Amino acid sequence: MATKSNYKNNTKKRSKRERRNKIIVYIMIILMLLSSLTYGLSFFI
């Protein structure tokens, strides 16, 4: 019982951190896509 309650408390505390991590991950993916697109365009130009 104690472990479950601690897990719930941790998830509530981490909600902001997890949201921030998701945003960072999405930004990284977008940057990777943009960099790959510009790299591909550089071959055509």
Biopython code that builds the backbone (N, CA, C, O; Angstrom):
import numpy as np
from Bio.PDB.StructureBuilder import StructureBuilder

atoms = [
    (1, "MET", "N", (0.834, -1.211, 0.000)),
    (1, "MET", "CA", (0.000, 0.000, 0.000)),
    (1, "MET", "C", (0.865, 1.256, 0.000)),
    (1, "MET", "O", (0.571, 2.226, -0.699)),
    (2, "ALA", "N", (1.938, 1.225, 0.796)),
    (2, "ALA", "CA", (2.796, 2.408, 0.916)),
    (2, "ALA", "C", (3.453, 2.731, -0.431)),
    (2, "ALA", "O", (3.533, 3.897, -0.820)),
    (3, "THR", "N", (3.918, 1.707, -1.136)),
    (3, "THR", "CA", (4.589, 1.927, -2.415)),
    (3, "THR", "C", (3.624, 2.540, -3.435)),
    (3, "THR", "O", (4.010, 3.408, -4.219)),
    (4, "LYS", "N", (2.374, 2.085, -3.420)),
    (4, "LYS", "CA", (1.393, 2.619, -4.371)),
    (4, "LYS", "C", (1.132, 4.090, -4.097)),
    (4, "LYS", "O", (1.080, 4.890, -5.032)),
    (5, "SER", "N", (0.967, 4.462, -2.834)),
    (5, "SER", "CA", (0.704, 5.860, -2.483)),
    (5, "SER", "C", (1.908, 6.732, -2.853)),
    (5, "SER", "O", (1.738, 7.852, -3.334)),
    (6, "ASN", "N", (3.114, 6.225, -2.632)),
    (6, "ASN", "CA", (4.323, 6.979, -2.990)),
    (6, "ASN", "C", (4.397, 7.166, -4.498)),
    (6, "ASN", "O", (4.778, 8.236, -4.972)),
    (7, "TYR", "N", (4.037, 6.133, -5.258)),
    (7, "TYR", "CA", (4.066, 6.220, -6.713)),
    (7, "TYR", "C", (3.097, 7.289, -7.207)),
    (7, "TYR", "O", (3.423, 8.064, -8.106)),
    (8, "LYS", "N", (1.886, 7.326, -6.604)),
    (8, "LYS", "CA", (0.896, 8.334, -6.996)),
    (8, "LYS", "C", (1.416, 9.732, -6.695)),
    (8, "LYS", "O", (1.259, 10.638, -7.514)),
    (9, "ASN", "N", (2.028, 9.918, -5.539)),
    (9, "ASN", "CA", (2.572, 11.224, -5.170)),
    (9, "ASN", "C", (3.682, 11.637, -6.143)),
    (9, "ASN", "O", (3.767, 12.797, -6.546)),
    (10, "ASN", "N", (4.517, 10.686, -6.509)),
    (10, "ASN", "CA", (5.617, 10.978, -7.430)),
    (10, "ASN", "C", (5.082, 11.386, -8.802)),
    (10, "ASN", "O", (5.605, 12.309, -9.426)),
    (11, "THR", "N", (4.048, 10.701, -9.267)),
    (11, "THR", "CA", (3.502, 11.024, -10.585)),
    (11, "THR", "C", (2.888, 12.424, -10.570)),
    (11, "THR", "O", (3.010, 13.163, -11.547)),
    (12, "LYS", "N", (2.235, 12.791, -9.478)),
    (12, "LYS", "CA", (1.648, 14.127, -9.374)),
    (12, "LYS", "C", (2.746, 15.191, -9.379)),
    (12, "LYS", "O", (2.605, 16.233, -10.020)),
    (13, "LYS", "N", (3.826, 14.927, -8.671)),
    (13, "LYS", "CA", (4.933, 15.884, -8.613)),
    (13, "LYS", "C", (5.659, 15.973, -9.960)),
    (13, "LYS", "O", (6.140, 17.039, -10.345)),
    (14, "ARG", "N", (5.730, 14.861, -10.657)),
    (14, "ARG", "CA", (6.484, 14.813, -11.919)),
    (14, "ARG", "C", (5.680, 15.279, -13.129)),
    (14, "ARG", "O", (6.226, 15.352, -14.230)),
    (15, "SER", "N", (4.409, 15.591, -12.955)),
    (15, "SER", "CA", (3.558, 15.930, -14.093)),
    (15, "SER", "C", (4.154, 17.089, -14.903)),
    (15, "SER", "O", (4.206, 17.034, -16.132)),
    (16, "LYS", "N", (4.604, 18.143, -14.198)),
    (16, "LYS", "CA", (5.200, 19.287, -14.892)),
    (16, "LYS", "C", (6.499, 18.878, -15.579)),
    (16, "LYS", "O", (6.758, 19.269, -16.717)),
    (17, "ARG", "N", (7.307, 18.095, -14.884)),
    (17, "ARG", "CA", (8.594, 17.664, -15.445)),
    (17, "ARG", "C", (8.369, 16.772, -16.665)),
    (17, "ARG", "O", (9.061, 16.912, -17.674)),
    (18, "GLU", "N", (7.397, 15.851, -16.574)),
    (18, "GLU", "CA", (7.108, 14.959, -17.696)),
    (18, "GLU", "C", (6.602, 15.750, -18.894)),
    (18, "GLU", "O", (6.973, 15.476, -20.036)),
    (19, "ARG", "N", (5.741, 16.745, -18.620)),
    (19, "ARG", "CA", (5.219, 17.585, -19.705)),
    (19, "ARG", "C", (6.362, 18.321, -20.384)),
    (19, "ARG", "O", (6.406, 18.417, -21.611)),
    (20, "ARG", "N", (7.297, 18.848, -19.573)),
    (20, "ARG", "CA", (8.453, 19.573, -20.110)),
    (20, "ARG", "C", (9.316, 18.634, -20.953)),
    (20, "ARG", "O", (9.788, 19.012, -22.025)),
    (21, "ASN", "N", (9.521, 17.396, -20.459)),
    (21, "ASN", "CA", (10.325, 16.424, -21.201)),
    (21, "ASN", "C", (9.669, 16.093, -22.534)),
    (21, "ASN", "O", (10.359, 15.963, -23.546)),
    (22, "LYS", "N", (8.333, 15.952, -22.549)),
    (22, "LYS", "CA", (7.636, 15.668, -23.803)),
    (22, "LYS", "C", (7.825, 16.807, -24.782)),
    (22, "LYS", "O", (8.063, 16.574, -25.967)),
    (23, "ILE", "N", (7.722, 18.041, -24.301)),
    (23, "ILE", "CA", (7.900, 19.218, -25.168)),
    (23, "ILE", "C", (9.312, 19.217, -25.749)),
    (23, "ILE", "O", (9.498, 19.479, -26.937)),
    (24, "ILE", "N", (10.312, 18.920, -24.906)),
    (24, "ILE", "CA", (11.707, 18.888, -25.360)),
    (24, "ILE", "C", (11.878, 17.810, -26.427)),
    (24, "ILE", "O", (12.551, 18.032, -27.434)),
    (25, "VAL", "N", (11.270, 16.641, -26.209)),
    (25, "VAL", "CA", (11.370, 15.538, -27.170)),
    (25, "VAL", "C", (10.749, 15.946, -28.506)),
    (25, "VAL", "O", (11.323, 15.692, -29.565)),
    (26, "TYR", "N", (9.557, 16.590, -28.453)),
    (26, "TYR", "CA", (8.909, 17.032, -29.686)),
    (26, "TYR", "C", (9.766, 18.058, -30.417)),
    (26, "TYR", "O", (9.873, 18.015, -31.642)),
    (27, "ILE", "N", (10.377, 18.980, -29.675)),
    (27, "ILE", "CA", (11.245, 20.004, -30.282)),
    (27, "ILE", "C", (12.446, 19.335, -30.958)),
    (27, "ILE", "O", (12.836, 19.709, -32.064)),
    (28, "MET", "N", (13.021, 18.348, -30.282)),
    (28, "MET", "CA", (14.170, 17.630, -30.838)),
    (28, "MET", "C", (13.788, 16.923, -32.133)),
    (28, "MET", "O", (14.544, 16.942, -33.105)),
    (29, "ILE", "N", (12.598, 16.293, -32.144)),
    (29, "ILE", "CA", (12.140, 15.585, -33.345)),
    (29, "ILE", "C", (11.931, 16.580, -34.489)),
    (29, "ILE", "O", (12.322, 16.320, -35.627)),
    (30, "ILE", "N", (11.312, 17.718, -34.177)),
    (30, "ILE", "CA", (11.066, 18.746, -35.196)),
    (30, "ILE", "C", (12.388, 19.265, -35.750)),
    (30, "ILE", "O", (12.531, 19.447, -36.959)),
    (31, "LEU", "N", (13.361, 19.506, -34.856)),
    (31, "LEU", "CA", (14.674, 19.990, -35.292)),
    (31, "LEU", "C", (15.359, 18.956, -36.185)),
    (31, "LEU", "O", (15.981, 19.311, -37.187)),
    (32, "MET", "N", (15.243, 17.675, -35.820)),
    (32, "MET", "CA", (15.842, 16.619, -36.630)),
    (32, "MET", "C", (15.209, 16.582, -38.021)),
    (32, "MET", "O", (15.909, 16.445, -39.024)),
    (33, "LEU", "N", (13.876, 16.705, -38.074)),
    (33, "LEU", "CA", (13.182, 16.697, -39.363)),
    (33, "LEU", "C", (13.596, 17.895, -40.207)),
    (33, "LEU", "O", (13.859, 17.756, -41.402)),
    (34, "LEU", "N", (13.654, 19.076, -39.585)),
    (34, "LEU", "CA", (14.044, 20.287, -40.312)),
    (34, "LEU", "C", (15.472, 20.180, -40.822)),
    (34, "LEU", "O", (15.748, 20.550, -41.963)),
    (35, "SER", "N", (16.382, 19.680, -39.996)),
    (35, "SER", "CA", (17.778, 19.548, -40.394)),
    (35, "SER", "C", (17.921, 18.541, -41.539)),
    (35, "SER", "O", (18.707, 18.750, -42.463)),
    (36, "SER", "N", (17.153, 17.446, -41.469)),
    (36, "SER", "CA", (17.208, 16.437, -42.538)),
    (36, "SER", "C", (16.636, 17.006, -43.830)),
    (36, "SER", "O", (17.148, 16.728, -44.914)),
    (37, "LEU", "N", (15.570, 17.807, -43.716)),
    (37, "LEU", "CA", (14.971, 18.426, -44.907)),
    (37, "LEU", "C", (15.941, 19.409, -45.552)),
    (37, "LEU", "O", (16.104, 19.413, -46.772)),
    (38, "THR", "N", (16.584, 20.242, -44.738)),
    (38, "THR", "CA", (17.544, 21.215, -45.273)),
    (38, "THR", "C", (18.749, 20.487, -45.872)),
    (38, "THR", "O", (19.297, 20.922, -46.885)),
    (39, "TYR", "N", (19.159, 19.380, -45.248)),
    (39, "TYR", "CA", (20.276, 18.579, -45.767)),
    (39, "TYR", "C", (19.906, 17.983, -47.122)),
    (39, "TYR", "O", (20.728, 17.954, -48.038)),
    (40, "GLY", "N", (18.665, 17.509, -47.248)),
    (40, "GLY", "CA", (18.195, 16.952, -48.523)),
    (40, "GLY", "C", (18.074, 18.031, -49.585)),
    (40, "GLY", "O", (18.412, 17.798, -50.746)),
    (41, "LEU", "N", (17.593, 19.218, -49.199)),
    (41, "LEU", "CA", (17.451, 20.321, -50.152)),
    (41, "LEU", "C", (18.811, 20.801, -50.649)),
    (41, "LEU", "O", (18.939, 21.209, -51.804)),
    (42, "SER", "N", (19.825, 20.757, -49.788)),
    (42, "SER", "CA", (21.162, 21.221, -50.171)),
    (42, "SER", "C", (21.716, 20.398, -51.337)),
    (42, "SER", "O", (22.504, 20.911, -52.133)),
    (43, "PHE", "N", (21.308, 19.116, -51.447)),
    (43, "PHE", "CA", (21.771, 18.292, -52.567)),
    (43, "PHE", "C", (21.124, 18.765, -53.878)),
    (43, "PHE", "O", (21.771, 18.776, -54.926)),
    (44, "PHE", "N", (19.856, 19.150, -53.811)),
    (44, "PHE", "CA", (19.132, 19.570, -55.020)),
    (44, "PHE", "C", (19.602, 20.941, -55.507)),
    (44, "PHE", "O", (19.647, 21.198, -56.710)),
    (45, "ILE", "N", (19.950, 21.819, -54.565)),
    (45, "ILE", "CA", (20.335, 23.187, -54.958)),
    (45, "ILE", "C", (21.749, 23.219, -55.531)),
    (45, "ILE", "O", (22.237, 24.283, -55.912)),
]
sb = StructureBuilder()
sb.init_structure("model")
sb.init_model(0)
sb.init_chain("A")
sb.init_seg("    ")
for serial, (resi, resn, name, xyz) in enumerate(atoms, 1):
    if name == "N":
        sb.init_residue(resn, " ", resi, " ")
    sb.init_atom(name, np.array(xyz, "f"), 0.0, 1.0, " ", f" {name:<3s}", serial, name[0])
structure = sb.get_structure()
